[in-house]
Amino acid sequence: MAEIKLQNVVKKYGPLEVVHGIGLDIEHNEFVVLVGPSGCGKSTTLRMIAGLEEISDGTISIGPQVVNDLPPRKRNISMVFQNYALYPHMSVRENLGFGLKIAKQPEAVVAERVREAAEILGLEELLERTPAELSGGQRQRVAMGRAIVRHPEAFLFDEPLSNLDAKLRVQMRTEIKKLHQRVKTTVVYVTHDQVEAMTLADRIVVMKDGWIEQVGTPMEVFNHPLNTFVASFIGSPPMNLIDAEIADNRIVLSDGTQLPIPERLEQHVRDGQKVVFGLRPDDLTPQGHGIAESGHRATVELTVELAELLGTETILYTRINGSEVLGKMFDPRDVSPGERMTFNISLDKVHLFDAETQKSVRLG
C-alpha cells in the first residue's frame, strides 16, 4: 500500500521559507494533482516526496515508513520529468531496462518488464529506435515506461507535458489517465495547467506562495472555491470577480447595478458588507444564447468590446466599471464590437467572497 502523508512539511533555503508547514494525505491508488502558478511550491513539494530535496521540518511517510532520511533510490518511487531524461545512445529497449540492469535484476525479469511496459504504452514497434528517432510524445511514453518497469509504489510526474504542443498534450493526458487505470498505484502529478488538473485528478491540491489553498475533487474545487484565488485560478476562462457591496438586501456592483442576493447566500452576508461578486463566463450569457435558460436569473445590459469565436461558442469581452468581464455565447452568431446586449445572470451560480479576507462568505 502506497499512501503518502505530509505532516507540517517545511522547506527553507537559508532564511527564506518557501513551503510553510503543509499537510496532505494521499490515499493508495489516488491520482492527486498539485496545481498553482510558478513559484507556488508545487515542484519543491514533489521533489521533497521524491527525496531530491531535503525537508527542513515535518515528516513525509510513504506507506508505513517515514522517509525523511531515505535517499531517493530507497523510497520505491518513480519520477517522470518534463525533459524526458533519456539516454540518447541507447535504444528504447535499453532505456526501458537500464534502471533494472543497474539494480542487477535477472535478464529474464528485465525482458518481461520491458515487454509489459511496451505493451501498455504501445511501444512494441519502437523498441529498437533511439530517442532521436522518436517524436516528443513517443519520448514521453518511453520516459513513463522507464518508470513503469520498476513497479514502484508511487509515480511522481513533474510537469511532464509542458514541452509538447497543444494537440499532443491532449493525447498524452488521455494516455496518462489510461495508464493510471491499468497500473493501479498512487500518482502525484505537478502542473501549472489547471485544465490538466481538472481532467486528470481524483483530487486537486491548489497551492499559492508555499501554502495549500484548497484540496478537493475537481468539481468541488470548481463549484465551491474557498477564496478568490482558487476561483480565479481554476476554470478556463477564469471566474469574473467584481467589487460589490451588500445594501438593502441587494448586491450592488461597482457600476451601481443591483442584483438580488441568492437565497442560499442570504444568511451569510450583512448589510453594508464589502464583497467580491463572482460569476463564471458560462453563467453570463446573452439572452437566447445560453445552455439552459431556466432557474433564477437576473439581467444586465453590457457593451461587447471583443468577440472571440471558438466554434460552438464565443467568448464575449465586456466591462463593468473598468473591470474586464467575460461572458459566453452558445449557438453563436456574429457580434460586432460596440454592440449592446442583454445578458442573463444565473443567480444559482453566483459566488460571494468577503472583500477583506477574500474568503467565501459561506465560510463565515
C-alpha positions, 0 to 999 in steps of 0.5 A, spaced: 500 500 500 502 506 497 499 512 501 503 518 502 502 523 508 505 530 509 505 532 516 507 540 517 512 539 511 517 545 511 522 547 506 527 553 507 533 555 503 537 559 508 532 564 511 527 564 506 521 559 507 518 557 501 513 551 503 510 553 510 508 547 514 503 543 509 499 537 510 496 532 505 494 525 505 494 521 499 490 515 499 493 508 495 491 508 488 489 516 488 491 520 482 492 527 486 494 533 482 498 539 485 496 545 481 498 553 482 502 558 478 510 558 478 513 559 484 507 556 488 511 550 491 508 545 487 515 542 484 519 543 491 513 539 494 514 533 489 521 533 489 521 533 497 516 526 496 521 524 491 527 525 496 531 530 491 530 535 496 531 535 503 525 537 508 527 542 513 521 540 518 515 535 518 515 528 516 513 525 509 511 517 510 510 513 504 506 507 506 508 505 513 515 508 513 517 515 514 522 517 509 525 523 511 532 520 511 531 515 505 535 517 499 531 517 493 533 510 490 530 507 497 523 510 497 520 505 491 518 511 487 518 513 480 519 520 477 517 522 470 520 529 468 518 534 463 525 533 459 524 526 458 531 524 461 533 519 456 539 516 454 540 518 447 545 512 445 541 507 447 535 504 444 528 504 447 529 497 449 535 499 453 532 505 456 526 501 458 531 496 462 537 500 464 534 502 471 533 494 472 540 492 469 543 497 474 539 494 480 542 487 477 535 484 476 535 477 472 535 478 464 529 474 464 525 479 469 528 485 465 525 482 458 518 481 461 518 488 464 520 491 458 515 487 454 509 489 459 511 496 459 511 496 451 505 493 451 501 498 455 504 504 452 504 501 445 511 501 444 512 494 441 514 497 434 519 502 437 523 498 441 529 498 437 529 506 435 533 511 439 530 517 442 532 521 436 528 517 432 522 518 436 517 524 436 516 528 443 510 524 445 513 517 443 519 520 448 514 521 453 511 514 453 518 511 453 520 516 459 513 513 463 515 506 461 522 507 464 518 508 470 513 503 469 518 497 469 520 498 476 513 497 479 514 502 484 509 504 489 508 511 487 509 515 480 511 522 481 510 526 474 513 533 474 510 537 469 511 532 464 507 535 458 509 542 458 514 541 452 509 538 447 504 542 443 497 543 444 494 537 440 499 532 443 498 534 450 491 532 449 493 525 447 498 524 452 493 526 458 488 521 455 494 516 455 496 518 462 489 517 465 489 510 461 495 508 464 493 510 471 487 505 470 491 499 468 497 500 473 493 501 479 498 505 484 498 512 487 500 518 482 502 525 484 502 529 478 505 537 478 502 542 473 501 549 472 495 547 467 489 547 471 485 544 465 490 538 466 488 538 473 481 538 472 481 532 467 486 528 470 485 528 478 481 524 483 483 530 487 486 537 486 491 540 491 491 548 489 497 551 492 499 559 492 506 562 495 508 555 499 501 554 502 495 549 500 489 553 498 484 548 497 484 540 496 478 537 493 475 533 487 475 537 481 468 539 481 468 541 488 474 545 487 470 548 481 463 549 484 465 551 491 472 555 491 474 557 498 477 564 496 478 568 490 484 565 488 482 558 487 476 561 483 480 565 479 485 560 478 481 554 476 476 554 470 478 556 463 476 562 462 477 564 469 471 566 474 469 574 473 470 577 480 467 584 481 467 589 487 460 589 490 457 591 496 451 588 500 445 594 501 438 593 502 438 586 501 441 587 494 448 586 491 450 592 488 456 592 483 461 597 482 457 600 476 451 601 481 447 595 478 443 591 483 442 584 483 438 580 488 442 576 493 441 568 492 437 565 497 442 560 499 447 566 500 442 570 504 444 568 511 451 569 510 452 576 508 450 583 512 448 589 510 453 594 508 458 588 507 464 589 502 464 583 497 467 580 491 461 578 486 463 572 482 460 569 476 463 564 471 463 566 463 458 560 462 453 563 467 453 570 463 450 569 457 446 573 452 439 572 452 437 566 447 444 564 447 445 560 453 445 552 455 439 552 459 435 558 460 431 556 466 432 557 474 433 564 477 436 569 473 437 576 473 439 581 467 444 586 465 445 590 459 453 590 457 457 593 451 461 587 447 468 590 446 471 583 443 468 577 440 472 571 440 469 565 436 471 558 438 466 554 434 460 552 438 461 558 442 464 565 443 467 568 448 464 575 449 469 581 452 465 586 456 466 591 462 463 593 468 466 599 471 473 598 468 473 591 470 474 586 464 468 581 464 467 575 460 461 572 458 459 566 453 455 565 447 452 558 445 449 557 438 453 563 436 452 568 431 456 574 429 457 580 434 460 586 432 464 590 437 460 596 440 454 592 440 449 592 446 446 586 449 442 583 454 445 578 458 442 573 463 445 572 470 444 565 473 443 567 480 444 559 482 451 560 480 453 566 483 459 566 488 460 571 494 467 572 497 468 577 503 472 583 500 477 583 506 479 576 507 477 574 500 474 568 503 467 565 501 462 568 505 459 561 506 465 560 510 463 565 515 
